[in-house]
Structures are given as structure tokens and as C-alpha cells.
């Protein structure tokens, strides 16, 4: 039946009492029907009146935030706003509160303590309340649809709306819980000696920031004082979960060295993060001494030399890098050691020579060194400079070689050591005659050298080998004798050109030059092996 429609039932027994009932599929808030007694057939039919009542219902969504997080002034940390949404159906079809539609759904942004009310919904509507942006909180929803209270963990909950007519208010309370934790600052002091007075005071500036769905903001910024008349430890409580904290010691209590470890900590829910503030109240020094040894020390041991210092400090909670006062790199010589002052007592330091002056060998002794209290530790860096030499043999070849037996030829040797030019003992140029030998002695071992012949006596061709290898470049080798490196310089003249059975003697002379250079190189190599 539809509203206003009438249906007549006949052939009922006289005197029967009749009424009607109706199933609840129609979704009415309430149903009432009158009762009648059947009369004789001759009388007019009696009427049973059936009434379906449809009431309106409303829904209030409330927002609560549960957090004890506060800033340095004790003011609560703000979270939100939070976005909520309500979806309802009645008899299987979507329904909307007054002022809302499919194009304007039932949504709202709420902050802690705020609420949103949706009215004009049919009583009995089935609704889902959901938080679409909880800002990372743990969410629970408590629904009260007329005295029936149910709490659901999670971002959504269902309820059936009770009618407004009986004074019932449908309420969904959304609770967002944000965790908190603590930060413990622990002061560790070294080198303070013994006595009844607590060292300090030390001032530590703490900054904590929170970057979450609410936004990036500073949640704690304040100073903590340790030591002096106060304990050497302190705890900051009620910091928001997820906050990242850093600390800087601005009042060092006269310490020569200070550090915070670790650099940053992240606050966890229900946990305490720790930061250790380390101070060393006494200092010492380190002297890095230069010694030069070897046969070439007088000639090549003047430097320059450069040393770099690396120090760390074991706090017992971890190892810290020490910032070197004045920088880690110093120049030093045998007459002027490198002096590092103001190093924290107990630091362990290692010296590395970064510019060796071309030494054949570098030895570091006395390191790693531990910095004493008000005294000076010492590390010695020893550079050994060895000597070598080059013997240069002059050979003449070709049909015109005999015409140049008495000629003078000029050779030149240029060397570098550690990137700097070497002043070749006796000069870089030598004069040599055919079949003769020129020697370079007291060359620094490890030097990179190049041998050339700027005065070749007008030879048609010149070939040069050092230690059996073509070309004039080589590295000076260590040697017990005056010379250990050998070079051969061959000059060749073609003489008159004769044609014999179509062969140009010029090419025969070239071949002879090649064989001569190779043979001389093999001979010298054999001599070196001997």
C-alpha cells in the first residue's frame, strides 16, 4: 500500500476484531494502526487507519586531541586541523544532511575541541564516520546513537541514527592520540682533577623541530644548565613523538674541548633519548719533529715538508673527532718542528706527512701519541734521501762516423723531485766525444729525469736509450755505486750515397745504427746485472 491508498477485505466472520501490521522494510521511525470489530455485511465497511511516522535525525561529530606534549614555556603543541567525512544511506540509497548533496558531501575540518553538526537526515539512516586526515595520530572513534555507546579503534566507525523526536543526540567523538617522549642530557667532564667542587656551569641550547602532517615547526627551543650548583644531568619531558632534537653547548665552563654526541636524536613515544655533552677541561701540546737521513740529506733534505694531524677522543660512549686548533696542516723543517697547542688531554693523535720533499722513504715514530695534561707529546717524522747516478756513453755510427771522432757533443739532463726542479750537481750540461762517457752523480733517488742531446754534431740521426728503453726519460734508482742508471746516445752519418744492386746504402746505415744501439743497450744492461 502507498500513502492515502485504501484496500477492502471481504468475507470476514461477523464479530472478528481486526488490525494490520507492517514489516520494517519501509524504514519508518514508528508504525500505528487502529483495531475494529467486523459488523454485518449490510453495514458499511469499517476502516482501519495505519500510520507510518518518519522522523528527522542529526549527527554531531566532535574532535578531541590527546597529547601531553608542550614547548619550553609549557604551552601545548598544536596538531591539526583534521579532515572528517560522513556518508549515510537510507533504504539502500545515499542521503545527505541539510545543505549537502552528492556534489557537496558531508565533510569538515576540525581542531582539538571543535565539532561539526549534520541535520535533516532520516532517522534510521546507516552512517559511516571517518577521519580522512588524522595527521599521523592513533585514532579511535566512540559513537553514541541513543544510549548505545561503542568505541572503535581506527579511523572509521558505523552507527544507525536515532530520531531527534525523543530527545536523542547522535554523537561521534573522534580521539586523536599523539605520543610523547623525553630527552636526557648527560654531562661528561674529563681532566677536571679531583675535589669537592662540581665543574661548570655548562649551558646547552636545545632545539627540537617536528615535521609531520600538521607542518614543520619548532616545538622546543630553550637553554639547559648543567653543573656548577646544579646536577650534571637533566631531562626534558613531554616532547612530541617524532621531534628531531639538536644541542649546542654555548657555555663551556672553561673547557678546552667540547662536543655533543650524537649530533641529533629523534624522540620516540614512551622512550627517553640521550645526548652526551663532553668537555675536556685540560689541554696539552704535540710537537712533530723532522729528521733527515741518507747520503742525499745535505743536498736534498731541505724540504719543504708538510704534516697533517688527525686526533680523536674516546668518551667511553663513543669516539669523537677533535677539531685541531689552528688547522691540521703545518709546514715544518729539521730546524723548525710543527707545534700543535690546545689539544684536549687524552686525545690520541696521528701525524701523516703529506708533502715529503721527494724523500725515498718516510718513517713516523712515536705515534699515535696521547696528549698529556699540560705537557707536550712528540712524534718524529724521518725522511731518508738516497743518491744515484747516470752514466752516458757516446757512440758514433755510419759511413761518415770517422770524420767526427774528435767532435764534441753536448748532452743535457733535467730532473724534478716532488714536483720541484732539481739543481743537478755539476750542472745539467755535459760535453762528450765519440766513444767517451759522461757521468752525473749525486742525483736524488726517485727524481724524474729527462736526458736530451741539444748538440748532436750535425748527425743525420740520433738514437737514445736509458737502461735499455728507448727515449731519454727515467726515474733515478737507488745505487750503492756512483752510477746505476746507464744511457747510450748514438749519432749516425750516412756518408756518400751509393747504389748497389738497387739498394741505397743510406738504409744500410740506418739498419747498422739500430743494431748498434740495441747492442750497446744489451751490453750496458748486462753490466748492470753483473
C-alpha positions in Angstrom: 0.0 0.0 0.0 1.0 3.6 -0.6 0.1 6.6 1.5 -3.6 7.5 1.0 -4.4 4.2 -0.7 -7.4 2.1 0.6 -7.8 -1.7 0.3 -11.1 -3.5 1.2 -11.0 -7.0 2.7 -14.3 -9.0 2.5 -15.9 -12.3 3.8 -14.6 -11.8 7.3 -16.5 -13.5 10.1 -19.0 -11.3 12.0 -17.7 -10.1 15.3 -14.0 -10.6 14.5 -11.6 -8.0 15.8 -9.1 -6.9 13.1 -6.0 -4.7 12.8 -3.0 -4.6 10.4 0.8 -5.0 10.9 3.6 -3.9 8.7 7.2 -5.2 8.2 10.1 -2.7 8.9 11.4 -2.6 5.3 9.8 0.8 4.8 12.3 2.3 7.3 9.6 4.3 9.3 10.5 5.5 12.7 7.3 4.2 14.1 4.0 2.5 12.9 0.5 2.6 14.5 -2.8 1.0 13.3 -6.4 1.1 14.8 -8.4 -2.0 15.7 -12.1 -2.6 14.5 -14.8 -5.3 15.1 -16.3 -6.8 11.9 -20.1 -5.9 11.5 -22.9 -7.5 9.4 -22.5 -7.5 5.7 -25.3 -5.0 5.3 -23.4 -2.3 7.3 -20.8 -0.1 5.8 -17.2 -1.4 6.0 -15.2 -0.3 9.0 -11.8 1.5 8.4 -8.5 0.6 9.9 -6.1 3.5 9.8 -2.3 2.6 9.5 0.1 5.5 10.2 3.9 5.4 9.3 5.9 8.1 11.1 9.3 9.3 9.6 11.4 11.5 12.0 14.4 13.5 11.3 17.8 12.8 12.9 21.0 14.7 13.4 24.6 13.8 14.0 27.3 15.7 15.9 31.0 14.9 15.2 33.4 16.0 17.9 37.2 16.2 17.8 39.4 15.6 20.8 43.2 15.6 20.9 45.1 13.6 23.5 48.7 14.7 23.9 50.8 15.9 26.8 53.4 17.5 24.5 54.4 21.0 25.5 57.1 23.5 24.4 59.7 25.2 26.5 57.0 27.5 28.0 54.6 24.7 28.9 52.3 25.6 26.1 50.6 22.6 24.3 51.9 21.5 20.9 49.3 22.1 18.3 48.1 19.4 15.9 45.6 19.6 13.1 43.3 20.6 11.5 41.8 17.2 10.9 39.5 16.3 8.0 36.4 14.2 8.6 33.7 12.8 6.3 30.2 11.3 6.9 28.4 9.0 4.4 24.8 7.8 5.0 22.3 5.6 3.3 18.6 5.1 3.8 16.7 2.1 2.3 19.9 1.5 0.2 20.1 5.0 -1.2 22.5 7.8 -0.4 21.1 10.6 1.8 22.6 13.9 2.8 22.2 16.4 5.6 20.6 19.7 5.1 22.8 21.9 2.8 24.8 18.9 1.5 24.5 16.8 -1.7 26.4 14.4 -3.9 28.4 17.4 -5.2 28.8 18.8 -1.7 29.5 15.8 0.6 29.3 15.9 4.4 32.9 16.9 5.3 34.5 19.2 7.8 37.9 20.3 9.2 38.1 20.2 12.9 40.7 21.2 15.5 41.0 19.9 19.0 37.8 20.7 21.0 35.9 21.5 17.8 32.7 19.9 16.4 30.5 19.7 13.3 26.8 19.1 13.2 24.8 17.5 10.3 21.0 17.8 10.5 18.0 16.8 8.4 18.9 13.2 8.0 16.3 10.5 8.2 16.1 8.6 11.5 17.3 5.0 10.9 19.9 6.1 8.3 23.0 4.0 8.4 26.1 6.2 8.6 29.9 5.8 8.4 32.0 8.4 10.2 35.6 8.5 9.0 38.7 10.7 9.5 40.4 11.1 6.2 43.4 13.0 7.6 44.4 12.1 11.1 47.8 13.9 10.9 49.6 10.6 11.8 47.8 10.1 15.2 46.4 6.9 16.7 42.7 7.4 16.1 39.7 5.9 18.0 36.0 6.8 17.5 33.3 6.5 20.1 29.7 6.5 18.8 26.6 7.1 20.9 23.3 6.6 18.9 20.8 6.9 21.7 22.4 5.4 24.8 24.3 2.6 22.9 28.0 3.6 23.2 30.6 1.7 21.2 34.3 2.6 20.8 36.2 1.5 17.6 40.0 1.7 17.2 40.8 3.0 13.8 39.9 5.9 11.5 36.2 4.9 10.8 33.1 3.7 12.6 29.4 2.9 11.8 26.2 3.9 13.5 22.4 4.0 12.9 20.8 7.3 13.6 18.2 7.6 16.3 15.4 10.1 15.8 15.5 13.6 17.1 11.9 13.5 18.4 12.8 11.5 21.5 15.5 14.0 22.5 18.3 11.7 21.5 21.5 13.2 20.1 23.7 11.1 17.9 27.3 11.8 18.7 30.6 10.5 17.2 33.6 11.5 19.2 37.0 11.2 17.4 40.0 10.9 19.6 43.5 11.5 18.1 46.3 10.4 20.4 49.9 11.7 19.9 52.8 10.1 21.7 55.4 11.9 23.8 58.9 11.1 24.9 61.8 12.6 26.8 65.4 13.9 26.1 68.1 13.2 28.7 71.2 15.5 28.7 74.2 13.9 30.4 77.4 15.9 31.0 80.7 14.1 31.0 83.8 16.0 32.1 87.4 15.0 31.6 90.6 16.5 33.0 88.9 18.4 35.9 91.1 16.8 38.6 89.6 15.9 41.9 87.9 18.0 44.5 84.5 18.8 46.1 83.5 21.4 43.5 81.3 20.3 40.6 82.7 21.7 37.3 80.7 24.1 35.3 78.3 25.6 34.8 77.7 24.5 31.3 75.0 25.9 29.1 73.4 23.8 26.4 70.9 25.2 23.9 68.4 22.6 22.8 66.3 22.9 19.7 63.6 20.3 18.7 61.6 20.5 15.4 58.7 18.4 14.3 57.9 17.8 10.7 54.7 15.9 10.4 51.4 16.1 8.6 50.4 19.2 10.5 53.6 21.0 9.2 57.2 21.8 10.0 57.5 23.7 13.3 59.8 24.3 16.2 58.4 22.5 19.3 61.2 23.2 21.8 63.8 25.9 22.0 65.5 26.6 25.3 68.7 26.5 27.4 69.6 23.8 29.9 72.3 24.5 32.5 74.3 21.6 33.9 77.0 21.6 36.6 78.1 24.3 38.9 75.5 24.4 41.6 73.2 22.0 39.5 73.4 18.3 38.7 75.4 17.2 35.7 72.3 15.7 34.1 68.8 16.9 33.2 65.8 15.5 31.4 63.3 17.4 29.2 60.0 15.6 29.3 56.7 15.8 27.3 58.4 16.3 23.9 56.3 15.2 20.9 56.9 11.9 19.3 58.9 12.3 16.1 60.6 15.5 17.1 64.2 15.8 16.0 66.5 17.5 18.6 69.9 19.1 18.3 72.1 20.6 21.0 74.8 23.3 21.0 77.0 24.0 24.1 77.2 27.8 24.3 78.6 27.9 27.8 81.6 25.6 28.0 82.6 26.2 31.6 86.2 26.9 30.6 86.6 23.7 28.7 89.3 23.5 26.0 87.3 20.9 24.1 83.6 20.2 23.9 81.3 18.1 21.8 77.7 16.8 21.7 77.1 13.2 20.8 75.2 12.1 18.9 74.6 15.2 16.7 70.8 14.6 16.6 68.2 12.4 18.2 64.6 11.5 17.4 62.1 11.4 20.2 60.1 8.1 20.4 56.8 7.5 22.2 57.3 6.5 25.8 61.1 6.4 25.5 64.0 8.6 26.6 66.6 9.7 24.1 70.1 10.5 25.3 72.7 13.1 24.3 76.1 13.3 25.9 77.8 16.6 26.3 81.5 16.0 26.6 84.0 18.6 28.0 87.8 18.3 28.5 89.0 20.9 31.0 92.7 20.5 30.5 94.9 20.5 27.4 98.4 19.7 26.2 100.5 20.0 23.1 102.1 17.9 20.4 105.4 18.6 18.7 106.1 17.0 15.3 109.9 16.8 14.7 111.6 16.5 11.3 114.7 14.4 10.8 116.5 13.8 7.5 118.9 11.0 6.9 120.8 9.3 4.0 123.6 10.3 1.7 121.4 12.9 0.0 120.2 14.6 3.1 122.5 17.6 2.8 121.7 18.1 -0.8 118.0 17.4 -0.9 116.7 17.3 2.7 115.7 21.0 3.0 112.1 20.4 2.1 109.5 21.8 2.0 107.7 19.3 4.2 104.1 19.3 5.2 102.4 17.3 8.0 98.7 16.8 8.8 97.4 15.9 12.2 94.3 13.8 13.0 93.1 13.4 16.5 90.1 11.6 18.2 88.8 11.4 21.7 87.3 8.3 23.3 84.5 9.4 25.6 83.6 5.9 26.8 80.3 6.4 25.0 81.9 6.7 21.5 84.8 8.2 19.7 84.7 11.9 18.7 86.8 13.7 16.0 88.8 16.5 17.5 88.9 19.9 15.7 92.6 20.9 15.6 93.1 24.5 16.8 94.8 26.4 14.0 94.1 23.7 11.5 95.5 20.2 11.0 98.2 21.1 8.3 101.5 22.6 9.1 104.9 23.2 7.3 107.9 22.1 9.2 111.7 21.5 8.7 114.6 19.9 10.5 115.2 23.2 12.3 111.5 24.2 12.9 109.2 21.5 14.2 105.4 21.7 13.9 103.8 22.6 17.2 100.1 21.9 17.9 98.8 23.5 21.1 95.5 23.5 22.9 94.8 19.8 22.2 92.4 18.1 24.7 94.2 15.9 27.3 93.6 12.3 26.5 93.2 12.8 22.7 95.0 10.3 20.5 96.7 11.9 17.5 98.3 10.5 14.3 100.6 12.5 12.1 100.8 12.0 8.3 103.4 13.7 6.1 101.5 15.0 3.1 104.5 16.6 1.4 107.7 14.5 1.7 110.1 16.7 -0.2 110.8 13.7 -2.6 112.2 11.5 0.1 113.0 7.9 -0.8 111.4 6.7 2.4 109.3 8.3 5.2 109.2 6.8 8.7 106.9 8.0 11.5 107.9 7.1 15.1 106.3 8.0 18.4 102.7 7.9 17.1 99.9 7.6 17.6 100.6 9.9 20.5 98.3 10.6 23.5 98.1 14.2 24.5 99.3 14.7 28.1 98.0 17.2 30.7 99.8 20.5 30.5 102.8 18.9 28.8 104.0 18.2 25.2 104.0 14.8 23.4 106.3 14.3 20.4 106.2 12.5 17.1 109.2 12.2 14.8 109.0 12.1 11.0 112.2 10.8 9.4 112.8 11.3 5.7 115.7 9.4 4.0 117.3 10.8 0.9 119.4 8.3 -1.2 121.7 9.1 -4.1 122.0 7.6 -7.6 123.7 8.5 -10.8 123.7 8.2 -14.6 126.5 7.1 -16.9 126.1 8.3 -20.6 128.0 6.5 -23.3 128.5 8.2 -26.7 128.6 6.0 -29.8 129.2 7.1 -33.5 127.9 5.1 -36.4 127.5 5.3 -40.2 129.8 5.7 -43.2 130.7 9.3 -42.0 131.4 8.4 -38.4 135.2 8.5 -38.7 135.0 12.1 -39.8 133.6 13.0 -36.3 135.8 11.0 -34.0 137.2 14.2 -32.3 134.0 16.2 -32.2 132.4 17.4 -29.0 128.7 16.6 -28.3 126.5 18.3 -25.7 124.0 16.4 -23.6 121.6 17.9 -21.1 119.8 16.3 -18.0 116.8 17.9 -16.4 115.2 16.4 -13.2 112.4 17.1 -10.8 111.8 15.8 -7.3 108.5 16.1 -5.6 107.3 18.5 -8.3 110.3 20.8 -7.8 113.2 21.3 -10.2 116.5 19.6 -9.1 119.7 21.6 -9.2 121.8 18.9 -10.9 125.2 18.7 -9.2 128.0 19.8 -11.6 125.4 21.4 -13.9 122.8 19.9 -16.3 125.1 20.0 -19.4 128.0 17.7 -20.2 130.4 17.6 -23.1 131.3 14.2 -24.5 133.3 12.9 -27.5 132.8 9.8 -29.6 133.5 6.6 -27.7 133.6 8.6 -24.5 131.4 8.6 -21.3 129.9 11.4 -19.2 128.6 10.8 -15.7 126.0 12.5 -13.5 126.5 11.7 -9.8 124.7 12.6 -6.6 121.2 12.6 -8.2 118.3 12.2 -5.8 116.7 8.7 -5.8 113.1 8.9 -7.1 113.7 12.0 -9.2 112.1 12.1 -12.6 114.7 12.9 -15.3 114.9 13.6 -19.0 118.1 13.2 -21.0 118.5 15.1 -24.3 121.2 15.9 -26.8 120.9 19.6 -27.8 124.3 19.5 -29.6 124.4 16.4 -31.9 127.4 17.5 -34.1 125.2 17.7 -37.2 124.4 13.9 -37.2 121.8 12.7 -39.7 120.1 10.7 -37.0 120.3 10.3 -33.2 119.1 7.4 -31.1 118.9 7.5 -27.3 118.2 4.8 -24.8 118.2 4.7 -20.9 118.5 1.4 -19.2 117.7 -0.4 -22.5 114.5 1.5 -23.1 114.0 3.9 -26.0 113.8 7.6 -25.1 115.5 9.7 -22.5 113.1 9.7 -19.6 113.7 7.6 -16.4 113.4 7.6 -12.6 116.7 7.7 -10.7 117.2 4.3 -9.0 118.9 3.7 -5.6 122.5 2.7 -6.0 125.5 1.6 -4.0 127.9 2.8 -6.7 128.3 6.3 -8.1 126.1 5.5 -11.0 123.5 2.8 -11.6 121.5 4.1 -14.5 123.0 3.8 -18.0 122.3 5.7 -21.1 123.6 5.3 -24.7 123.5 8.1 -27.2 124.3 7.1 -30.8 124.9 9.6 -33.6 125.0 8.4 -37.2 126.1 9.9 -40.5 125.2 8.4 -43.8 128.2 9.4 -45.8 128.1 9.2 -49.7 125.1 7.6 -51.3 125.9 4.6 -53.4 123.6 2.4 -55.3 124.5 -1.3 -55.2 122.0 -3.7 -56.9 119.3 -1.2 -56.3 120.0 -0.8 -52.6 120.6 2.7 -51.1 123.4 2.5 -48.6 121.6 5.1 -46.6 119.2 2.4 -45.5 122.0 0.0 -44.7 123.5 2.7 -42.4 120.1 3.1 -40.7 120.0 -0.6 -40.0 123.5 -0.6 -38.7 122.6 2.3 -36.3 119.7 0.3 -35.0 121.8 -2.8 -34.4 124.5 -0.7 -32.7 122.0 1.0 -30.3 120.4 -2.3 -29.4 123.8 -4.0 -28.9 125.1 -1.2 -26.7 121.9 -1.3 -24.6 122.2 -5.0 -24.1 125.8 -4.6 -23.1 125.0 -2.0 -20.5 122.1 -4.0 -19.2 124.4 -7.0 -18.8 126.9 -4.8 -17.0 124.1 -3.5 -14.6 123.1 -7.1 -13.8 126.7 -8.0 -13.1 
